[in-house]
């Protein structure tokens, strides 16, 4: 298990996000069974690779990942929505950033031919998309530090974040993300 990092001065935690290593369906089933048997919750929701439940008035999100995505998942999910924001920069470069690393969707016309994995190493990912690993490695004291980091990249463009420049699915999803909306406000 790995509790995901946030900026140092974060005072309120609406939920607790924990990355959990599961390499098989049976390990995943065991985890669900364990939560069901031992955690006193009023509701549990399983959505893809995330098990969410309330524990003593705190929402706990167990984000399941495999060993091959362990480090790239830590990088992507650490620091609030930093991975999502950096994903916008990667997208601008024709790349895809996610919990499984940095890749390129090779297409012919509108048809996806192959997803080509570039790297899962977050040091390389940061370099490719125009950021300093040393700055990232220092961590972030407050949310504004995360925003300054994103805006300081050499490929940064605030227009790519505007909801009106996103497709419908992304616009709806990101409008629900508090950090994303705070970032848009900060950009103004």
Backbone bond lengths (Angstrom), bond angles and torsions (degrees), N, CA, C in turn:
res aa  C-N    CA-C-N  psi(-1)  N-CA   C-N-CA  omega(-1)  CA-C   N-CA-C  phi
1 X - - - 1.464 - - 1.515 109.87 -
2 X 1.298 116.02 148.69 1.460 122.46 179.42 1.528 108.14 -142.55
3 X 1.357 118.11 112.47 1.471 119.25 175.54 1.531 108.92 -73.16
4 X 1.308 116.40 125.55 1.463 120.50 -176.11 1.522 110.82 -68.19
5 X 1.330 115.02 142.94 1.463 121.71 -177.32 1.523 111.06 -81.40
6 X 1.323 113.82 151.98 1.447 121.69 173.51 1.527 106.95 -129.89
7 X 1.316 116.77 177.33 1.465 118.31 176.30 1.522 108.66 -68.14
8 X 1.318 116.43 150.29 1.468 123.15 -169.90 1.527 114.52 -60.62
9 X 1.320 117.70 -36.08 1.468 119.71 -173.63 1.526 113.26 -92.10
10 X 1.312 117.31 9.68 1.462 119.90 -179.75 1.523 109.14 -61.62
11 X 1.330 116.23 122.55 1.456 120.68 -176.06 1.520 112.33 -94.44
12 X 1.326 117.21 -38.92 1.460 120.97 -175.38 1.520 109.49 -112.05
13 X 1.310 114.83 128.17 1.456 120.52 176.58 1.512 107.80 -113.24
14 X 1.320 117.08 108.08 1.454 121.25 179.54 1.511 111.60 -71.89
15 X 1.327 115.54 -21.90 1.445 119.92 177.84 1.518 109.43 -154.50
16 X 1.298 115.31 168.20 1.456 122.50 176.51 1.516 106.80 -117.07
17 X 1.318 115.81 116.78 1.459 121.25 -179.44 1.520 108.83 -100.90
18 X 1.324 115.53 124.80 1.457 121.10 -179.26 1.522 108.68 -128.39
19 X 1.316 115.55 124.66 1.457 121.35 175.56 1.527 107.55 -82.19
20 X 1.326 116.97 132.19 1.459 121.76 -176.86 1.525 108.74 -125.55
21 X 1.322 115.13 129.64 1.458 121.38 179.21 1.532 110.13 -84.24
22 X 1.315 116.36 118.86 1.471 122.96 174.99 1.526 107.04 -136.46
23 X 1.306 116.04 121.52 1.464 119.68 -177.05 1.515 114.83 -100.63
24 X 1.329 116.32 1.12 1.455 118.05 180.00 1.520 109.77 -150.99
25 X 1.313 115.09 163.83 1.462 120.99 177.20 1.526 109.93 -62.78
26 X 1.328 117.96 -36.53 1.466 120.42 179.93 1.531 111.37 -66.36
27 X 1.339 118.13 -36.50 1.470 120.65 176.51 1.533 109.98 -66.82
28 X 1.322 115.90 -40.31 1.464 121.02 177.77 1.531 110.19 -63.74
29 X 1.319 117.23 -44.22 1.472 121.72 177.94 1.525 111.08 -62.84
30 X 1.335 116.46 -39.44 1.462 120.46 177.47 1.529 110.67 -62.08
31 X 1.320 116.81 -43.39 1.465 120.89 179.31 1.525 110.62 -60.34
32 X 1.331 117.24 -46.83 1.469 121.18 178.07 1.517 110.79 -60.15
33 X 1.322 116.43 -42.24 1.458 121.62 179.62 1.525 111.01 -65.15
34 X 1.325 116.32 -39.79 1.468 121.08 179.00 1.535 110.43 -62.97
35 X 1.325 116.05 -48.13 1.469 120.06 178.52 1.518 109.48 -59.61
36 X 1.311 116.15 -44.74 1.462 121.05 -178.92 1.531 112.12 -62.52
37 X 1.331 116.99 -36.79 1.471 121.13 -176.07 1.530 114.10 -83.96
38 X 1.323 117.51 -35.22 1.461 119.50 -168.46 1.530 116.09 -114.60
39 X 1.284 117.84 -16.80 1.467 119.70 -179.34 1.522 108.59 -97.14
40 X 1.314 116.04 130.21 1.464 120.21 179.56 1.527 107.76 -88.44
41 X 1.299 115.73 97.27 1.460 121.65 -178.32 1.519 109.12 -123.52
42 X 1.332 115.40 160.47 1.464 118.72 175.58 1.521 111.06 -95.66
43 X 1.343 116.77 -22.75 1.463 119.90 178.98 1.517 109.82 -153.65
44 X 1.320 116.41 138.71 1.457 122.60 173.63 1.524 107.53 -124.68
45 X 1.323 115.89 133.69 1.462 121.63 178.62 1.524 107.76 -125.39
46 X 1.315 115.92 131.20 1.458 121.48 175.39 1.521 107.03 -110.05
47 X 1.328 115.42 119.80 1.460 121.10 -179.67 1.525 107.64 -129.07
48 X 1.315 115.73 99.59 1.462 120.05 -177.39 1.509 110.15 63.46
49 X 1.328 116.10 -120.52 1.461 120.84 -178.04 1.537 112.72 -96.35
50 X 1.338 117.41 18.71 1.462 121.39 -179.28 1.532 110.12 -120.42
51 X 1.326 114.66 127.63 1.459 121.48 173.48 1.520 106.69 -107.26
52 X 1.315 117.27 118.76 1.466 121.84 -178.97 1.520 109.38 -115.73
53 X 1.324 115.26 137.06 1.458 120.66 175.55 1.525 108.74 -154.89
54 X 1.302 115.59 160.67 1.460 119.91 178.19 1.524 108.24 -97.55
55 X 1.314 114.81 140.04 1.458 120.88 178.13 1.521 107.71 -138.73
56 X 1.326 116.26 113.96 1.468 122.27 -179.18 1.529 111.08 49.18
57 X 1.308 116.27 50.14 1.466 125.60 176.81 1.532 113.66 67.31
58 X 1.320 116.90 21.00 1.462 121.82 176.00 1.522 107.53 -123.91
59 X 1.329 116.46 130.72 1.461 119.07 175.97 1.520 108.03 -79.15
60 X 1.310 115.73 129.70 1.456 122.48 177.71 1.522 107.67 -112.18
61 X 1.329 116.44 126.68 1.455 122.51 176.63 1.518 108.09 -113.71
62 X 1.321 116.37 114.72 1.453 122.05 174.26 1.523 106.97 -95.63
63 X 1.312 115.97 113.36 1.460 121.69 -177.29 1.527 106.89 -100.55
64 X 1.303 115.18 113.03 1.462 120.91 -174.73 1.527 109.97 -86.94
65 X 1.323 114.97 133.56 1.456 120.29 175.90 1.522 109.25 -143.93
66 X 1.312 115.49 164.95 1.461 121.62 -178.98 1.530 110.02 -100.06
67 X 1.320 116.30 166.47 1.465 121.61 -177.31 1.527 112.21 -58.34
68 X 1.328 117.56 -37.65 1.466 119.18 -178.51 1.528 112.73 -69.13
69 X 1.330 117.36 -16.84 1.475 120.83 177.84 1.534 112.11 -113.55
70 X 1.327 117.77 11.43 1.461 121.27 -173.90 1.530 112.48 -58.27
71 X 1.328 117.58 -56.59 1.474 120.18 -177.65 1.527 112.10 -70.26
72 X 1.312 117.90 -39.94 1.470 119.47 -179.68 1.527 110.48 -67.30
73 X 1.328 117.80 -31.78 1.467 120.94 175.90 1.523 110.86 -68.65
74 X 1.332 117.06 -41.37 1.464 119.66 176.71 1.523 110.14 -57.53
75 X 1.331 115.54 -48.58 1.463 120.45 179.66 1.529 111.30 -60.23
76 X 1.302 117.24 -46.88 1.469 120.74 -174.90 1.530 112.19 -67.29
77 X 1.327 117.69 -39.46 1.458 120.45 -174.46 1.527 114.11 -92.48
78 X 1.327 118.98 -14.55 1.469 120.93 177.73 1.530 111.04 -65.67
79 X 1.313 115.91 155.28 1.471 123.51 172.74 1.520 113.81 60.74
80 X 1.323 114.73 59.91 1.466 121.18 175.07 1.517 110.51 58.16
81 X 1.314 117.04 -120.57 1.462 122.34 -176.78 1.529 112.39 -103.53
82 X 1.326 117.37 22.69 1.465 119.50 -178.04 1.527 111.31 -56.36
83 X 1.326 117.89 -44.20 1.468 120.16 179.85 1.517 112.16 -60.04
84 X 1.331 116.84 -39.76 1.461 121.21 177.87 1.529 110.46 -64.85
85 X 1.327 116.90 -43.86 1.469 120.67 -179.94 1.530 110.64 -64.98
86 X 1.336 116.95 -43.19 1.463 119.85 177.25 1.526 111.09 -67.05
87 X 1.318 116.07 -27.36 1.465 120.17 175.53 1.516 112.45 -61.92
88 X 1.318 117.27 -31.66 1.473 121.16 176.47 1.529 109.70 -65.97
89 X 1.326 116.56 -40.22 1.473 120.48 178.29 1.537 109.05 -64.74
90 X 1.324 116.74 -46.63 1.468 120.68 178.75 1.527 110.59 -57.98
91 X 1.331 116.36 -42.89 1.462 121.28 -179.99 1.523 110.84 -60.18
92 X 1.332 115.92 -40.20 1.473 120.40 178.01 1.530 110.34 -59.41
93 X 1.327 116.90 -30.91 1.464 122.12 -179.00 1.530 112.44 -88.70
94 X 1.334 116.25 5.29 1.462 120.24 -179.58 1.521 113.03 81.30
95 X 1.338 115.41 20.30 1.461 121.10 -177.80 1.517 110.44 -117.46
96 X 1.306 115.39 171.13 1.460 121.26 179.53 1.523 107.99 -127.80
97 X 1.330 116.61 123.53 1.453 122.04 177.32 1.514 108.48 -111.68
98 X 1.316 115.70 128.15 1.457 120.72 178.37 1.510 110.52 -151.60
99 X 1.314 115.80 -171.54 1.466 120.41 -179.89 1.527 112.04 -63.40
100 X 1.315 116.33 -17.29 1.456 121.01 -178.63 1.528 112.95 -99.69
101 X 1.342 117.33 12.64 1.453 121.28 175.23 1.519 113.28 107.06
102 X 1.324 114.72 -163.11 1.466 122.49 -178.47 1.522 108.41 -105.66
103 X 1.321 115.10 128.01 1.462 119.68 -177.43 1.526 110.02 -141.17
104 X 1.321 113.95 175.01 1.465 121.05 176.72 1.528 108.05 -130.28
105 X 1.314 115.69 126.42 1.462 120.41 174.51 1.524 108.00 -84.82
106 X 1.330 116.08 104.88 1.455 120.88 178.47 1.518 108.47 -79.89
107 X 1.322 115.65 121.39 1.464 121.43 -176.68 1.528 110.45 -123.18
108 X 1.303 114.31 149.79 1.456 121.83 167.71 1.517 104.17 -117.97
109 X 1.321 115.34 110.78 1.456 119.86 -171.59 1.507 108.79 65.31
110 X 1.314 116.81 -125.85 1.462 120.42 177.86 1.531 112.10 -98.93
111 X 1.333 117.08 0.59 1.463 121.22 -177.97 1.525 111.59 -89.32
112 X 1.331 115.64 127.54 1.449 121.28 175.14 1.521 108.72 -76.13
113 X 1.329 116.26 118.42 1.457 121.30 179.25 1.520 109.88 -88.39
114 X 1.328 115.75 -47.60 1.458 119.56 -176.64 1.517 109.60 -162.73
115 X 1.332 115.68 144.55 1.457 121.26 170.51 1.524 106.48 -94.11
116 X 1.316 116.20 118.28 1.463 121.50 -176.49 1.531 108.86 -101.74
117 X 1.334 116.59 115.91 1.455 121.39 178.89 1.525 108.86 -73.12
118 X 1.326 116.14 127.11 1.462 121.18 178.18 1.527 109.50 -93.90
119 X 1.336 116.40 -54.36 1.462 119.98 178.02 1.520 110.32 -164.99
120 X 1.315 115.10 153.63 1.458 122.47 172.91 1.530 110.02 -108.62
121 X 1.319 116.98 -5.97 1.463 122.69 -177.60 1.532 109.25 -79.91
122 X 1.335 116.20 115.12 1.463 119.62 -174.48 1.527 112.59 -65.77
123 X 1.324 118.70 -23.84 1.472 119.88 175.48 1.531 109.45 -65.47
124 X 1.319 115.73 -44.27 1.467 120.51 177.97 1.523 111.11 -68.50
125 X 1.326 116.23 -40.56 1.470 120.13 179.00 1.523 110.03 -57.04
126 X 1.328 116.37 -49.99 1.470 120.14 -178.88 1.517 111.34 -59.14
127 X 1.325 117.53 -43.04 1.464 121.11 179.68 1.524 110.94 -62.81
128 X 1.319 117.45 -45.61 1.464 121.77 -177.80 1.520 111.57 -62.19
129 X 1.333 117.10 -40.05 1.465 118.57 -177.11 1.535 112.61 -92.77
130 X 1.329 116.63 10.09 1.461 120.68 168.62 1.515 117.20 92.21
131 X 1.321 117.40 32.14 1.463 120.87 -179.53 1.518 111.58 -126.40
132 X 1.318 115.09 158.81 1.451 122.41 179.49 1.524 110.27 -89.99
133 X 1.331 115.43 122.94 1.456 119.19 175.93 1.532 110.57 -62.95
134 X 1.332 117.20 -38.81 1.470 120.90 -179.52 1.530 110.90 -59.95
135 X 1.328 116.94 -41.13 1.477 120.11 177.97 1.519 110.62 -65.62
136 X 1.313 116.64 -41.50 1.465 121.23 177.92 1.526 110.36 -63.89
137 X 1.310 116.03 -44.17 1.460 121.86 -175.47 1.530 112.47 -65.08
138 X 1.331 117.34 -23.13 1.468 121.20 176.84 1.524 111.69 -67.72
139 X 1.328 117.26 -17.70 1.458 121.39 -177.04 1.525 110.60 80.19
140 X 1.310 115.89 -173.87 1.462 121.14 -175.23 1.520 108.85 -136.18
141 X 1.314 115.64 130.83 1.460 120.81 -178.89 1.524 111.76 -81.13
142 X 1.309 116.48 -39.10 1.466 119.93 -178.61 1.526 109.30 -141.66
143 X 1.322 114.63 167.14 1.459 120.63 -177.39 1.527 111.49 -57.56
144 X 1.301 116.85 -37.90 1.471 120.56 179.07 1.532 111.50 -61.24
145 X 1.324 117.57 -31.37 1.471 120.71 176.15 1.526 110.64 -64.40
146 X 1.325 116.47 -38.26 1.466 120.58 176.54 1.528 109.25 -64.25
147 X 1.326 116.26 -44.39 1.468 120.46 179.38 1.529 111.35 -62.48
148 X 1.334 116.73 -42.75 1.467 120.57 177.81 1.521 111.24 -62.91
149 X 1.319 116.71 -38.41 1.463 120.79 177.75 1.524 110.12 -61.05
150 X 1.329 117.23 -49.12 1.468 120.99 -179.33 1.530 110.35 -61.15
151 X 1.328 116.60 -46.06 1.471 120.66 -177.76 1.526 112.68 -70.08
152 X 1.326 117.55 -15.67 1.463 121.45 -178.15 1.510 114.82 -87.99
153 X 1.313 117.92 -1.46 1.466 120.52 -179.84 1.519 111.86 -73.21
154 X 1.322 116.77 150.60 1.473 120.07 -175.37 1.533 113.35 -70.30
155 X 1.342 118.71 -16.50 1.456 121.23 178.51 1.529 112.45 -105.12
156 X 1.330 116.30 9.65 1.461 120.61 -176.55 1.523 111.72 -65.04
157 X 1.323 115.20 139.42 1.458 123.04 174.25 1.522 106.69 -150.39
158 X 1.316 117.30 118.76 1.470 118.74 -174.77 1.525 112.83 -65.91
159 X 1.324 118.51 -22.90 1.458 121.45 -179.04 1.528 112.60 -62.56
160 X 1.315 117.82 -30.31 1.473 119.95 -176.85 1.522 112.24 -71.12
161 X 1.334 117.12 -14.41 1.458 120.97 -179.92 1.523 113.12 -93.04
162 X 1.324 117.30 -20.64 1.467 121.18 -176.49 1.523 110.38 -58.05
163 X 1.326 115.73 132.57 1.465 119.84 -177.22 1.524 112.01 -58.64
164 X 1.314 117.11 -35.96 1.469 119.80 -178.76 1.528 112.21 -67.32
165 X 1.326 117.39 -15.50 1.460 121.39 178.04 1.531 112.59 -98.19
166 X 1.324 116.80 8.70 1.458 122.63 -179.38 1.523 109.54 -105.64
167 X 1.325 116.33 156.39 1.461 118.07 175.20 1.529 108.59 -72.55
168 X 1.310 116.32 168.58 1.466 121.38 -173.43 1.527 112.64 -57.35
169 X 1.327 116.95 -48.62 1.464 120.92 -177.54 1.530 110.47 -60.94
170 X 1.328 116.92 -46.41 1.471 121.01 -179.92 1.522 111.49 -66.56
171 X 1.318 116.38 -38.63 1.469 121.17 -179.94 1.532 110.34 -62.52
172 X 1.312 116.56 -45.71 1.467 120.95 -179.90 1.526 110.13 -65.13
173 X 1.342 117.39 -45.18 1.467 121.65 -179.08 1.528 111.16 -62.98
174 X 1.338 116.86 -49.27 1.461 119.84 -175.24 1.524 112.85 -71.74
175 X 1.331 117.16 -27.85 1.467 119.97 176.87 1.525 111.40 -64.30
176 X 1.334 117.13 -22.33 1.468 121.86 178.69 1.529 112.34 -87.84
177 X 1.323 117.34 -10.93 1.459 121.27 -175.81 1.527 109.47 -90.66
178 X 1.312 115.74 114.23 1.465 121.17 -175.44 1.532 111.98 -57.66
179 X 1.325 117.31 -47.29 1.463 120.00 -178.15 1.520 111.09 -63.45
180 X 1.324 117.33 -39.68 1.472 120.60 179.10 1.527 110.16 -61.72
181 X 1.320 116.22 -43.99 1.464 120.45 -179.32 1.537 110.94 -68.09
182 X 1.322 117.49 -37.45 1.468 120.52 175.37 1.516 110.56 -64.37
183 X 1.335 116.61 -36.81 1.466 120.36 177.80 1.526 110.55 -64.15
184 X 1.335 117.16 -43.17 1.469 120.12 177.67 1.526 110.73 -60.57
185 X 1.324 116.60 -42.07 1.465 120.76 177.77 1.534 110.27 -63.80
186 X 1.312 116.88 -42.41 1.454 121.87 179.16 1.538 110.93 -62.13
187 X 1.323 116.38 -36.71 1.469 120.09 179.84 1.524 112.52 -64.39
188 X 1.344 116.17 -28.88 1.467 118.90 178.94 1.508 110.77 -66.62
